[in-house]
Amino acid sequence: MLIFKTLHILSMVAMVTIEIGAEFLYAFTISRRDVRGLATIHRLLERVRAGPASIGAFISGVVFGLLAAVTGGFDLLDGWLIAAYVLVVIFLVTTTLFLRGALKLGRAAVEAEAGTRSVDDVSRELAASRALPAFLIDLGVVIAFIADMVLKPF
Protein backbone atom coordinates (compact mmCIF):
# COMPACT_ATOMS: atom_id res chain seq x y z
CA MET A 1 0.00 0.00 0.00
CA LEU A 2 1.16 3.48 -0.81
CA ILE A 3 0.69 4.67 2.79
CA PHE A 4 3.20 2.11 4.11
CA LYS A 5 5.70 3.00 1.40
CA THR A 6 5.31 6.70 2.22
CA LEU A 7 5.70 6.10 5.96
CA HIS A 8 8.73 3.87 5.27
CA ILE A 9 10.40 6.60 3.21
CA LEU A 10 9.57 9.36 5.72
CA SER A 11 10.82 7.27 8.66
CA MET A 12 14.07 6.42 6.92
CA VAL A 13 14.67 10.01 5.81
CA ALA A 14 14.20 11.06 9.44
CA MET A 15 16.59 8.34 10.64
CA VAL A 16 19.27 9.23 8.11
CA THR A 17 18.94 12.93 8.89
CA ILE A 18 19.25 12.38 12.63
CA GLU A 19 21.82 9.57 12.65
CA ILE A 20 24.14 10.63 9.85
CA GLY A 21 23.82 14.27 10.95
CA ALA A 22 24.85 13.38 14.50
CA GLU A 23 27.67 11.15 13.30
CA PHE A 24 28.93 13.90 11.00
CA LEU A 25 29.01 16.41 13.87
CA TYR A 26 30.84 13.95 16.13
CA ALA A 27 33.31 12.91 13.41
CA PHE A 28 34.03 16.50 12.38
CA THR A 29 34.68 17.80 15.89
CA ILE A 30 36.69 14.71 16.85
CA SER A 31 38.85 14.92 13.72
CA ARG A 32 39.55 18.61 14.48
CA ARG A 33 40.48 17.67 18.07
CA ASP A 34 38.01 20.30 19.24
CA VAL A 35 37.34 19.35 22.87
CA ARG A 36 35.06 22.30 23.57
CA GLY A 37 33.12 21.83 20.31
CA LEU A 38 32.74 18.11 21.00
CA ALA A 39 31.44 18.81 24.49
CA THR A 40 28.87 21.20 23.02
CA ILE A 41 27.78 18.73 20.32
CA HIS A 42 27.53 15.92 22.86
CA ARG A 43 25.39 17.94 25.28
CA LEU A 44 23.14 19.19 22.47
CA LEU A 45 22.53 15.76 20.96
CA GLU A 46 21.86 14.29 24.39
CA ARG A 47 19.45 17.13 25.19
CA VAL A 48 17.41 16.66 22.01
CA ARG A 49 17.44 12.86 22.50
CA ALA A 50 18.92 12.23 19.04
CA GLY A 51 19.76 8.60 19.87
CA PRO A 52 16.25 7.50 20.86
CA ALA A 53 14.75 9.52 17.99
CA SER A 54 17.05 7.83 15.48
CA ILE A 55 16.32 4.38 16.88
CA GLY A 56 12.56 5.04 16.80
CA ALA A 57 12.69 6.28 13.22
CA PHE A 58 14.82 3.27 12.19
CA ILE A 59 12.49 0.72 13.78
CA SER A 60 9.38 2.36 12.33
CA GLY A 61 11.08 2.56 8.93
CA VAL A 62 11.88 -1.16 8.97
CA VAL A 63 8.34 -2.06 10.07
CA PHE A 64 6.72 0.19 7.46
CA GLY A 65 9.14 -1.14 4.84
CA LEU A 66 8.15 -4.74 5.57
CA LEU A 67 4.47 -3.79 5.52
CA ALA A 68 4.97 -1.99 2.20
CA ALA A 69 6.69 -5.05 0.74
CA VAL A 70 4.05 -7.50 1.95
CA THR A 71 1.06 -5.37 0.92
CA GLY A 72 2.75 -4.29 -2.31
CA GLY A 73 3.11 -7.80 -3.63
CA PHE A 74 6.90 -8.07 -3.27
CA ASP A 75 8.55 -11.39 -2.54
CA LEU A 76 10.39 -10.96 0.80
CA LEU A 77 13.16 -13.13 -0.68
CA ASP A 78 13.81 -10.90 -3.70
CA GLY A 79 17.52 -10.23 -4.09
CA TRP A 80 17.28 -6.51 -3.42
CA LEU A 81 15.37 -7.17 -0.17
CA ILE A 82 17.95 -9.73 0.94
CA ALA A 83 20.62 -7.10 0.22
CA ALA A 84 18.61 -4.68 2.38
CA TYR A 85 18.48 -7.19 5.26
CA VAL A 86 22.27 -7.60 5.06
CA LEU A 87 22.73 -3.82 4.96
CA VAL A 88 20.55 -3.48 8.08
CA VAL A 89 22.86 -5.81 9.99
CA ILE A 90 25.98 -4.06 8.67
CA PHE A 91 24.54 -0.64 9.55
CA LEU A 92 23.62 -1.72 13.07
CA VAL A 93 27.14 -3.04 13.66
CA THR A 94 29.02 -0.10 12.14
CA THR A 95 26.80 2.50 13.80
CA THR A 96 27.12 0.81 17.18
CA LEU A 97 30.90 0.73 16.88
CA PHE A 98 31.04 4.37 15.78
CA LEU A 99 28.73 5.59 18.53
CA ARG A 100 30.42 3.56 21.26
CA GLY A 101 33.65 5.48 20.62
CA ALA A 102 32.08 8.85 19.82
CA LEU A 103 29.85 8.90 22.90
CA LYS A 104 32.78 7.94 25.13
CA LEU A 105 34.83 10.79 23.68
CA GLY A 106 31.86 13.15 23.98
CA ARG A 107 31.49 12.35 27.68
CA ALA A 108 35.24 12.82 28.15
CA ALA A 109 35.03 16.22 26.45
CA VAL A 110 32.18 17.28 28.75
CA GLU A 111 34.27 16.20 31.76
CA ALA A 112 37.28 18.14 30.43
CA GLU A 113 35.20 21.25 29.93
CA ALA A 114 33.91 20.89 33.50
CA GLY A 115 37.48 20.65 34.77
CA THR A 116 37.23 17.08 36.10
CA ARG A 117 39.49 15.75 33.38
CA SER A 118 42.56 17.04 31.58
CA VAL A 119 41.87 18.75 28.25
CA ASP A 120 45.28 17.56 27.00
CA ASP A 121 44.41 13.93 27.80
CA VAL A 122 41.11 14.22 25.95
CA SER A 123 42.87 15.90 23.00
CA ARG A 124 45.24 12.94 22.79
CA GLU A 125 42.27 10.56 22.81
CA LEU A 126 40.66 12.55 19.99
CA ALA A 127 43.89 12.41 17.98
CA ALA A 128 43.94 8.61 18.30
CA SER A 129 40.31 8.25 17.22
CA ARG A 130 39.28 6.78 13.88
CA ALA A 131 35.92 8.59 13.93
CA LEU A 132 36.16 10.09 10.44
CA PRO A 133 36.85 6.80 8.59
CA ALA A 134 34.15 5.09 10.69
CA PHE A 135 31.69 7.83 9.75
CA LEU A 136 32.55 7.44 6.07
CA ILE A 137 31.86 3.70 6.33
CA ASP A 138 28.42 4.38 7.84
CA LEU A 139 27.73 6.96 5.15
CA GLY A 140 28.71 4.41 2.50
CA VAL A 141 26.29 1.87 3.96
CA VAL A 142 23.48 4.45 3.84
CA ILE A 143 24.33 5.27 0.22
CA ALA A 144 24.24 1.54 -0.57
CA PHE A 145 20.81 1.33 1.12
CA ILE A 146 19.46 4.17 -1.00
CA ALA A 147 20.88 2.69 -4.20
CA ASP A 148 19.41 -0.72 -3.34
CA MET A 149 15.96 0.72 -2.60
CA VAL A 150 15.86 2.90 -5.71
CA LEU A 151 17.54 0.64 -8.28
CA LYS A 152 16.45 -2.78 -6.94
CA PRO A 153 19.46 -4.28 -8.74
CA PHE A 154 18.93 -7.93 -7.78
TORKOL-284834 format. One record per residue: x, y, z of N, C-alpha, C in turn; residue in three letters; chain. Coordinates in nm, 2 decimals. Last residue first. Layout:
+--------+---------+--------+---------+----------+--------+--------+---------+--------+------+-------+
| n_east | n_north |   n_up | ca_east | ca_north |  ca_up | c_east | c_north |   c_up | rest | kette |
+--------+---------+--------+---------+----------+--------+--------+---------+--------+------+-------+
|      X |       Y |      Z |       X |        Y |      Z |      X |       Y |      Z |  ALA |     A |
...
+--------+---------+--------+---------+----------+--------+--------+---------+--------+------+-------+
END
This chain:
+--------+---------+--------+---------+----------+--------+--------+---------+--------+------+-------+
| n_east | n_north |   n_up | ca_east | ca_north |  ca_up | c_east | c_north |   c_up | rest | kette |
+--------+---------+--------+---------+----------+--------+--------+---------+--------+------+-------+
|   1.89 |   -0.65 |  -0.78 |    1.89 |    -0.79 |  -0.78 |   1.75 |   -0.85 |  -0.79 |  PHE |     A |
|   1.86 |   -0.37 |  -0.77 |    1.95 |    -0.43 |  -0.87 |   1.94 |   -0.58 |  -0.88 |  PRO |     A |
|   1.69 |   -0.14 |  -0.71 |    1.65 |    -0.28 |  -0.69 |   1.73 |   -0.36 |  -0.79 |  LYS |     A |
|   1.72 |    0.14 |  -0.71 |    1.75 |     0.06 |  -0.83 |   1.70 |   -0.08 |  -0.83 |  LEU |     A |
|   1.63 |    0.22 |  -0.45 |    1.59 |     0.29 |  -0.57 |   1.60 |    0.20 |  -0.70 |  VAL |     A |
|   1.74 |    0.04 |  -0.26 |    1.60 |     0.07 |  -0.26 |   1.55 |    0.14 |  -0.39 |  MET |     A |
|   2.01 |    0.05 |  -0.33 |    1.94 |    -0.07 |  -0.33 |   1.79 |   -0.05 |  -0.34 |  ASP |     A |
|   2.07 |    0.32 |  -0.29 |    2.09 |     0.27 |  -0.42 |   2.01 |    0.14 |  -0.43 |  ALA |     A |
|   2.03 |    0.33 |  -0.01 |    1.95 |     0.42 |  -0.10 |   1.95 |    0.36 |  -0.24 |  ILE |     A |
|   2.22 |    0.15 |   0.08 |    2.08 |     0.13 |   0.11 |   1.99 |    0.21 |   0.01 |  PHE |     A |
|   2.46 |    0.29 |   0.00 |    2.42 |     0.15 |  -0.06 |   2.28 |    0.12 |  -0.04 |  ALA |     A |
|   2.44 |    0.51 |   0.17 |    2.43 |     0.53 |   0.02 |   2.40 |    0.40 |  -0.05 |  ILE |     A |
|   2.47 |    0.37 |   0.41 |    2.35 |     0.45 |   0.38 |   2.33 |    0.47 |   0.23 |  VAL |     A |
|   2.74 |    0.29 |   0.38 |    2.63 |     0.19 |   0.40 |   2.49 |    0.25 |   0.37 |  VAL |     A |
|   2.87 |    0.53 |   0.36 |    2.87 |     0.44 |   0.25 |   2.76 |    0.34 |   0.26 |  GLY |     A |
|   2.83 |    0.62 |   0.63 |    2.77 |     0.70 |   0.52 |   2.77 |    0.61 |   0.39 |  LEU |     A |
|   2.99 |    0.43 |   0.76 |    2.84 |     0.44 |   0.78 |   2.77 |    0.51 |   0.67 |  ASP |     A |
|   3.24 |    0.51 |   0.65 |    3.19 |     0.37 |   0.63 |   3.03 |    0.37 |   0.65 |  ILE |     A |
|   3.26 |    0.76 |   0.75 |    3.26 |     0.74 |   0.61 |   3.20 |    0.60 |   0.57 |  LEU |     A |
|   3.28 |    0.71 |   1.03 |    3.17 |     0.78 |   0.98 |   3.15 |    0.76 |   0.83 |  PHE |     A |
|   3.53 |    0.59 |   1.03 |    3.42 |     0.51 |   1.07 |   3.29 |    0.58 |   1.02 |  ALA |     A |
|   3.70 |    0.80 |   0.95 |    3.69 |     0.68 |   0.86 |   3.56 |    0.60 |   0.90 |  PRO |     A |
|   3.65 |    0.97 |   1.18 |    3.62 |     1.01 |   1.04 |   3.61 |    0.89 |   0.95 |  LEU |     A |
|   3.73 |    0.82 |   1.41 |    3.59 |     0.86 |   1.39 |   3.56 |    0.89 |   1.25 |  ALA |     A |
|   3.95 |    0.71 |   1.53 |    3.93 |     0.68 |   1.39 |   3.78 |    0.71 |   1.35 |  ARG |     A |
|   4.16 |    0.88 |   1.77 |    4.03 |     0.82 |   1.72 |   4.03 |    0.80 |   1.57 |  SER |     A |
|   4.38 |    1.00 |   1.86 |    4.39 |     0.86 |   1.83 |   4.27 |    0.80 |   1.77 |  ALA |     A |
|   4.29 |    1.26 |   1.90 |    4.39 |     1.24 |   1.80 |   4.40 |    1.09 |   1.76 |  ALA |     A |
|   4.13 |    1.21 |   2.13 |    4.07 |     1.26 |   2.00 |   4.16 |    1.23 |   1.88 |  LEU |     A |
|   4.32 |    1.16 |   2.32 |    4.23 |     1.06 |   2.28 |   4.16 |    1.09 |   2.15 |  GLU |     A |
|   4.45 |    1.41 |   2.33 |    4.52 |     1.29 |   2.28 |   4.43 |    1.18 |   2.24 |  ARG |     A |
|   4.24 |    1.56 |   2.43 |    4.29 |     1.59 |   2.30 |   4.37 |    1.47 |   2.24 |  SER |     A |
|   4.22 |    1.44 |   2.69 |    4.11 |     1.42 |   2.59 |   4.16 |    1.45 |   2.45 |  VAL |     A |
|   4.47 |    1.54 |   2.79 |    4.44 |     1.39 |   2.78 |   4.33 |    1.36 |   2.68 |  ASP |     A |
|   4.42 |    1.81 |   2.78 |    4.53 |     1.76 |   2.70 |   4.51 |    1.61 |   2.68 |  ASP |     A |
|   4.22 |    1.85 |   2.96 |    4.19 |     1.88 |   2.82 |   4.29 |    1.81 |   2.74 |  VAL |     A |
|   4.16 |    1.62 |   3.23 |    4.26 |     1.70 |   3.16 |   4.22 |    1.72 |   3.01 |  SER |     A |
|   3.86 |    1.66 |   3.42 |    3.95 |     1.58 |   3.34 |   4.04 |    1.67 |   3.26 |  ARG |     A |
|   3.70 |    1.83 |   3.54 |    3.72 |     1.71 |   3.61 |   3.81 |    1.61 |   3.54 |  THR |     A |
|   3.63 |    2.06 |   3.39 |    3.75 |     2.06 |   3.48 |   3.78 |    1.94 |   3.56 |  GLY |     A |
|   3.43 |    2.06 |   3.21 |    3.39 |     2.09 |   3.35 |   3.51 |    2.09 |   3.44 |  ALA |     A |
|   3.57 |    1.99 |   2.99 |    3.52 |     2.12 |   2.99 |   3.48 |    2.16 |   3.14 |  GLU |     A |
|   3.61 |    1.72 |   3.06 |    3.73 |     1.81 |   3.04 |   3.68 |    1.96 |   3.05 |  ALA |     A |
|   3.35 |    1.62 |   3.05 |    3.43 |     1.62 |   3.18 |   3.55 |    1.72 |   3.17 |  GLU |     A |
|   3.30 |    1.66 |   2.78 |    3.22 |     1.73 |   2.87 |   3.29 |    1.73 |   3.01 |  VAL |     A |
|   3.49 |    1.48 |   2.68 |    3.50 |     1.62 |   2.64 |   3.42 |    1.71 |   2.74 |  ALA |     A |
|   3.39 |    1.24 |   2.77 |    3.52 |     1.28 |   2.82 |   3.54 |    1.43 |   2.79 |  ALA |     A |
|   3.16 |    1.22 |   2.62 |    3.15 |     1.23 |   2.77 |   3.28 |    1.28 |   2.83 |  ARG |     A |
|   3.27 |    1.20 |   2.37 |    3.19 |     1.31 |   2.40 |   3.17 |    1.33 |   2.55 |  GLY |     A |
|   3.40 |    0.96 |   2.38 |    3.48 |     1.08 |   2.37 |   3.40 |    1.20 |   2.40 |  LEU |     A |
|   3.17 |    0.80 |   2.41 |    3.28 |     0.79 |   2.51 |   3.36 |    0.92 |   2.51 |  LYS |     A |
|   3.05 |    0.85 |   2.16 |    2.98 |     0.89 |   2.29 |   3.08 |    0.89 |   2.41 |  LEU |     A |
|   3.24 |    0.74 |   1.99 |    3.21 |     0.89 |   1.98 |   3.14 |    0.93 |   2.11 |  ALA |     A |
|   3.25 |    0.46 |   2.05 |    3.36 |     0.55 |   2.06 |   3.33 |    0.70 |   2.07 |  GLY |     A |
|   2.98 |    0.40 |   2.00 |    3.04 |     0.36 |   2.13 |   3.16 |    0.45 |   2.15 |  ARG |     A |
|   2.93 |    0.49 |   1.74 |    2.87 |     0.56 |   1.85 |   2.94 |    0.52 |   1.99 |  LEU |     A |
|   3.07 |    0.29 |   1.59 |    3.10 |     0.44 |   1.58 |   3.06 |    0.51 |   1.70 |  PHE |     A |
|   2.95 |    0.05 |   1.66 |    3.09 |     0.07 |   1.69 |   3.13 |    0.22 |   1.68 |  LEU |     A |
|   2.69 |    0.11 |   1.58 |    2.71 |     0.08 |   1.72 |   2.86 |    0.10 |   1.75 |  THR |     A |
|   2.73 |    0.14 |   1.30 |    2.68 |     0.25 |   1.38 |   2.71 |    0.23 |   1.53 |  THR |     A |
|   2.81 |   -0.12 |   1.23 |    2.90 |    -0.01 |   1.21 |   2.86 |    0.11 |   1.29 |  THR |     A |
|   2.58 |   -0.28 |   1.31 |    2.71 |    -0.30 |   1.37 |   2.80 |   -0.18 |   1.35 |  VAL |     A |
|   2.37 |   -0.16 |   1.16 |    2.36 |    -0.17 |   1.31 |   2.50 |   -0.19 |   1.37 |  LEU |     A |
|   2.47 |   -0.20 |   0.90 |    2.45 |    -0.06 |   0.96 |   2.44 |   -0.07 |   1.11 |  PHE |     A |
|   2.47 |   -0.48 |   0.88 |    2.60 |    -0.41 |   0.87 |   2.58 |   -0.27 |   0.93 |  ILE |     A |
|   2.19 |   -0.52 |   0.90 |    2.29 |    -0.58 |   1.00 |   2.42 |   -0.51 |   1.00 |  VAL |     A |
|   2.11 |   -0.38 |   0.67 |    2.06 |    -0.35 |   0.81 |   2.15 |   -0.40 |   0.91 |  VAL |     A |
|   2.23 |   -0.52 |   0.47 |    2.27 |    -0.38 |   0.50 |   2.22 |   -0.34 |   0.63 |  LEU |     A |
|   2.08 |   -0.76 |   0.48 |    2.23 |    -0.76 |   0.51 |   2.28 |   -0.62 |   0.54 |  VAL |     A |
|   1.84 |   -0.65 |   0.39 |    1.85 |    -0.72 |   0.53 |   1.99 |   -0.72 |   0.57 |  TYR |     A |
|   1.90 |   -0.56 |   0.14 |    1.86 |    -0.47 |   0.24 |   1.87 |   -0.53 |   0.38 |  ALA |     A |
|   1.95 |   -0.81 |   0.01 |    2.06 |    -0.71 |   0.02 |   2.03 |   -0.61 |   0.13 |  ALA |     A |
|   1.69 |   -0.90 |   0.02 |    1.80 |    -0.97 |   0.09 |   1.92 |   -0.88 |   0.11 |  ILE |     A |
|   1.58 |   -0.72 |  -0.16 |    1.54 |    -0.72 |  -0.02 |   1.64 |   -0.79 |   0.07 |  LEU |     A |
|   1.71 |   -0.79 |  -0.39 |    1.73 |    -0.65 |  -0.34 |   1.68 |   -0.64 |  -0.20 |  TRP |     A |
|   1.61 |   -1.05 |  -0.43 |    1.75 |    -1.02 |  -0.41 |   1.78 |   -0.89 |  -0.35 |  GLY |     A |
|   1.32 |   -1.15 |  -0.25 |    1.38 |    -1.09 |  -0.37 |   1.52 |   -1.05 |  -0.33 |  ASP |     A |
|   1.19 |   -1.25 |  -0.04 |    1.32 |    -1.31 |  -0.07 |   1.37 |   -1.26 |  -0.20 |  LEU |     A |
|   0.94 |   -1.13 |  -0.03 |    1.04 |    -1.10 |   0.08 |   1.18 |   -1.16 |   0.06 |  LEU |     A |
|   0.81 |   -1.02 |  -0.31 |    0.85 |    -1.14 |  -0.25 |   0.96 |   -1.10 |  -0.15 |  ASP |     A |
|   0.55 |   -0.77 |  -0.31 |    0.69 |    -0.81 |  -0.33 |   0.72 |   -0.94 |  -0.26 |  PHE |     A |
|   0.29 |   -0.67 |  -0.28 |    0.31 |    -0.78 |  -0.36 |   0.45 |   -0.82 |  -0.39 |  GLY |     A |
|   0.25 |   -0.47 |  -0.09 |    0.27 |    -0.43 |  -0.23 |   0.30 |   -0.54 |  -0.33 |  GLY |     A |
|   0.23 |   -0.58 |   0.15 |    0.11 |    -0.54 |   0.09 |   0.12 |   -0.49 |  -0.05 |  THR |     A |
|   0.51 |   -0.65 |   0.19 |    0.41 |    -0.75 |   0.20 |   0.28 |   -0.71 |   0.12 |  VAL |     A |
|   0.63 |   -0.39 |   0.16 |    0.67 |    -0.50 |   0.07 |   0.56 |   -0.61 |   0.07 |  ALA |     A |
|   0.51 |   -0.24 |   0.36 |    0.50 |    -0.20 |   0.22 |   0.53 |   -0.31 |   0.12 |  ALA |     A |
|   0.59 |   -0.39 |   0.58 |    0.45 |    -0.38 |   0.55 |   0.43 |   -0.34 |   0.41 |  LEU |     A |
|   0.87 |   -0.34 |   0.57 |    0.82 |    -0.47 |   0.56 |   0.67 |   -0.48 |   0.52 |  LEU |     A |
|   0.86 |   -0.06 |   0.60 |    0.91 |    -0.11 |   0.48 |   0.87 |   -0.26 |   0.46 |  GLY |     A |
|   0.75 |   -0.03 |   0.86 |    0.67 |     0.02 |   0.75 |   0.73 |   -0.04 |   0.61 |  PHE |     A |
|   0.97 |   -0.15 |   1.00 |    0.83 |    -0.21 |   1.01 |   0.75 |   -0.16 |   0.89 |  VAL |     A |
|   1.18 |    0.03 |   0.93 |    1.19 |    -0.12 |   0.90 |   1.05 |   -0.18 |   0.90 |  VAL |     A |
|   1.08 |    0.27 |   1.03 |    1.11 |     0.26 |   0.89 |   1.12 |    0.11 |   0.85 |  GLY |     A |
|   1.06 |    0.21 |   1.31 |    0.94 |     0.24 |   1.23 |   0.96 |    0.22 |   1.08 |  SER |     A |
|   1.34 |    0.18 |   1.36 |    1.25 |     0.07 |   1.38 |   1.12 |    0.09 |   1.30 |  ILE |     A |
|   1.43 |    0.45 |   1.29 |    1.48 |     0.33 |   1.22 |   1.39 |    0.21 |   1.23 |  PHE |     A |
|   1.29 |    0.61 |   1.46 |    1.27 |     0.63 |   1.32 |   1.32 |    0.50 |   1.24 |  ALA |     A |
|   1.40 |    0.51 |   1.71 |    1.26 |     0.50 |   1.68 |   1.23 |    0.52 |   1.53 |  GLY |     A |
|   1.67 |    0.58 |   1.67 |    1.63 |     0.44 |   1.69 |   1.48 |    0.42 |   1.66 |  ILE |     A |
|   1.65 |    0.86 |   1.66 |    1.71 |     0.78 |   1.55 |   1.66 |    0.64 |   1.55 |  SER |     A |
|   1.55 |    0.91 |   1.92 |    1.47 |     0.95 |   1.80 |   1.52 |    0.87 |   1.68 |  ALA |     A |
|   1.76 |    0.81 |   2.09 |    1.63 |     0.75 |   2.09 |   1.54 |    0.79 |   1.96 |  PRO |     A |
|   1.96 |    1.01 |   1.99 |    1.98 |     0.86 |   1.99 |   1.84 |    0.79 |   1.99 |  GLY |     A |
|   1.87 |    1.27 |   2.04 |    1.89 |     1.22 |   1.90 |   1.90 |    1.07 |   1.89 |  ALA |     A |
|   1.77 |    1.43 |   2.25 |    1.74 |     1.29 |   2.25 |   1.76 |    1.23 |   2.11 |  ARG |     A |
|   1.85 |    1.68 |   2.30 |    1.74 |     1.67 |   2.20 |   1.70 |    1.52 |   2.18 |  VAL |     A |
|   2.06 |    1.63 |   2.48 |    1.95 |     1.71 |   2.52 |   1.83 |    1.69 |   2.43 |  ARG |     A |
|   2.25 |    1.50 |   2.32 |    2.19 |     1.43 |   2.44 |   2.06 |    1.50 |   2.48 |  GLU |     A |
|   2.32 |    1.70 |   2.15 |    2.25 |     1.58 |   2.10 |   2.19 |    1.49 |   2.21 |  LEU |     A |
|   2.43 |    1.89 |   2.33 |    2.31 |     1.92 |   2.25 |   2.24 |    1.79 |   2.20 |  LEU |     A |
|   2.65 |    1.75 |   2.44 |    2.54 |     1.79 |   2.53 |   2.41 |    1.82 |   2.45 |  ARG |     A |
|   2.80 |    1.70 |   2.20 |    2.75 |     1.59 |   2.29 |   2.63 |    1.63 |   2.37 |  HIS |     A |
|   2.85 |    1.96 |   2.12 |    2.78 |     1.87 |   2.03 |   2.72 |    1.76 |   2.12 |  ILE |     A |
|   3.01 |    2.05 |   2.34 |    2.89 |     2.12 |   2.30 |   2.80 |    2.03 |   2.22 |  THR |     A |
|   3.23 |    1.88 |   2.33 |    3.14 |     1.88 |   2.45 |   3.01 |    1.95 |   2.42 |  ALA |     A |
|   3.33 |    1.94 |   2.08 |    3.27 |     1.81 |   2.10 |   3.18 |    1.81 |   2.22 |  LEU |     A |
|   3.42 |    2.21 |   2.13 |    3.31 |     2.18 |   2.03 |   3.25 |    2.05 |   2.05 |  GLY |     A |
|   3.62 |    2.15 |   2.32 |    3.51 |     2.23 |   2.36 |   3.39 |    2.21 |   2.26 |  ARG |     A |
|   3.79 |    1.99 |   2.16 |    3.73 |     1.94 |   2.29 |   3.61 |    2.02 |   2.32 |  VAL |     A |
|   3.87 |    1.92 |   1.86 |    3.80 |     2.03 |   1.92 |   3.72 |    1.98 |   2.05 |  ASP |     A |
|   4.00 |    1.77 |   1.67 |    4.05 |     1.77 |   1.81 |   3.99 |    1.89 |   1.89 |  ARG |     A |
|   3.89 |    1.73 |   1.43 |    3.96 |     1.86 |   1.45 |   4.02 |    1.87 |   1.59 |  ARG |     A |
|   3.77 |    1.48 |   1.46 |    3.88 |     1.49 |   1.37 |   3.96 |    1.63 |   1.38 |  SER |     A |
|   3.56 |    1.56 |   1.64 |    3.67 |     1.47 |   1.69 |   3.79 |    1.48 |   1.60 |  ILE |     A |
|   3.40 |    1.72 |   1.47 |    3.47 |     1.78 |   1.59 |   3.58 |    1.69 |   1.64 |  THR |     A |
|   3.34 |    1.52 |   1.27 |    3.40 |     1.65 |   1.24 |   3.47 |    1.71 |   1.36 |  PHE |     A |
|   3.21 |    1.32 |   1.42 |    3.33 |     1.29 |   1.34 |   3.41 |    1.42 |   1.31 |  ALA |     A |
|   2.98 |    1.46 |   1.53 |    3.08 |     1.39 |   1.61 |   3.22 |    1.38 |   1.54 |  TYR |     A |
|   2.86 |    1.54 |   1.29 |    2.90 |     1.64 |   1.39 |   3.01 |    1.58 |   1.48 |  LEU |     A |
|   2.81 |    1.29 |   1.17 |    2.89 |     1.39 |   1.10 |   2.95 |    1.49 |   1.20 |  PHE |     A |
|   2.64 |    1.17 |   1.35 |    2.77 |     1.11 |   1.33 |   2.86 |    1.21 |   1.26 |  GLU |     A |
|   2.42 |    1.35 |   1.32 |    2.48 |     1.34 |   1.45 |   2.62 |    1.28 |   1.43 |  ALA |     A |
|   2.35 |    1.29 |   1.05 |    2.38 |     1.43 |   1.09 |   2.46 |    1.43 |   1.22 |  GLY |     A |
|   2.30 |    1.02 |   1.06 |    2.41 |     1.06 |   0.99 |   2.45 |    1.21 |   1.02 |  ILE |     A |
|   2.07 |    1.04 |   1.24 |    2.18 |     0.96 |   1.26 |   2.31 |    1.00 |   1.19 |  GLU |     A |
|   1.88 |    1.23 |   1.12 |    1.92 |     1.24 |   1.26 |   2.06 |    1.17 |   1.28 |  ILE |     A |
|   1.87 |    1.15 |   0.85 |    1.89 |     1.29 |   0.89 |   1.95 |    1.30 |   1.03 |  THR |     A |
|   1.80 |    0.88 |   0.87 |    1.93 |     0.92 |   0.81 |   1.96 |    1.07 |   0.85 |  VAL |     A |
|   1.55 |    0.91 |   1.00 |    1.66 |     0.83 |   1.06 |   1.79 |    0.88 |   1.01 |  MET |     A |
|   1.40 |    1.05 |   0.81 |    1.42 |     1.11 |   0.94 |   1.54 |    1.04 |   1.01 |  ALA |     A |
|   1.41 |    0.87 |   0.60 |    1.47 |     1.00 |   0.58 |   1.49 |    1.07 |   0.72 |  VAL |     A |
|   1.27 |    0.66 |   0.72 |    1.41 |     0.64 |   0.69 |   1.48 |    0.77 |   0.66 |  MET |     A |
|   1.01 |    0.77 |   0.75 |    1.08 |     0.73 |   0.87 |   1.23 |    0.72 |   0.84 |  SER |     A |
|   0.95 |    0.83 |   0.48 |    0.96 |     0.94 |   0.57 |   1.03 |    0.90 |   0.70 |  LEU |     A |
|   0.95 |    0.56 |   0.37 |    1.04 |     0.66 |   0.32 |   1.06 |    0.77 |   0.42 |  ILE |     A |
|   0.74 |    0.45 |   0.53 |    0.87 |     0.39 |   0.53 |   0.98 |    0.49 |   0.48 |  HIS |     A |
|   0.52 |    0.61 |   0.46 |    0.57 |     0.61 |   0.60 |   0.71 |    0.55 |   0.61 |  LEU |     A |
|   0.51 |    0.53 |   0.18 |    0.53 |     0.67 |   0.22 |   0.58 |    0.68 |   0.36 |  THR |     A |
|   0.45 |    0.26 |   0.21 |    0.57 |     0.30 |   0.14 |   0.61 |    0.44 |   0.18 |  LYS |     A |
|   0.21 |    0.27 |   0.34 |    0.32 |     0.21 |   0.41 |   0.45 |    0.25 |   0.34 |  PHE |     A |
|   0.05 |    0.40 |   0.15 |    0.07 |     0.47 |   0.28 |   0.19 |    0.41 |   0.35 |  ILE |     A |
|   0.04 |    0.22 |  -0.07 |    0.12 |     0.35 |  -0.08 |   0.14 |    0.41 |   0.05 |  LEU |     A |
|   0.08 |   -0.12 |   0.00 |    0.00 |     0.00 |   0.00 |   0.09 |    0.12 |   0.00 |  MET |     A |
+--------+---------+--------+---------+----------+--------+--------+---------+--------+------+-------+
END
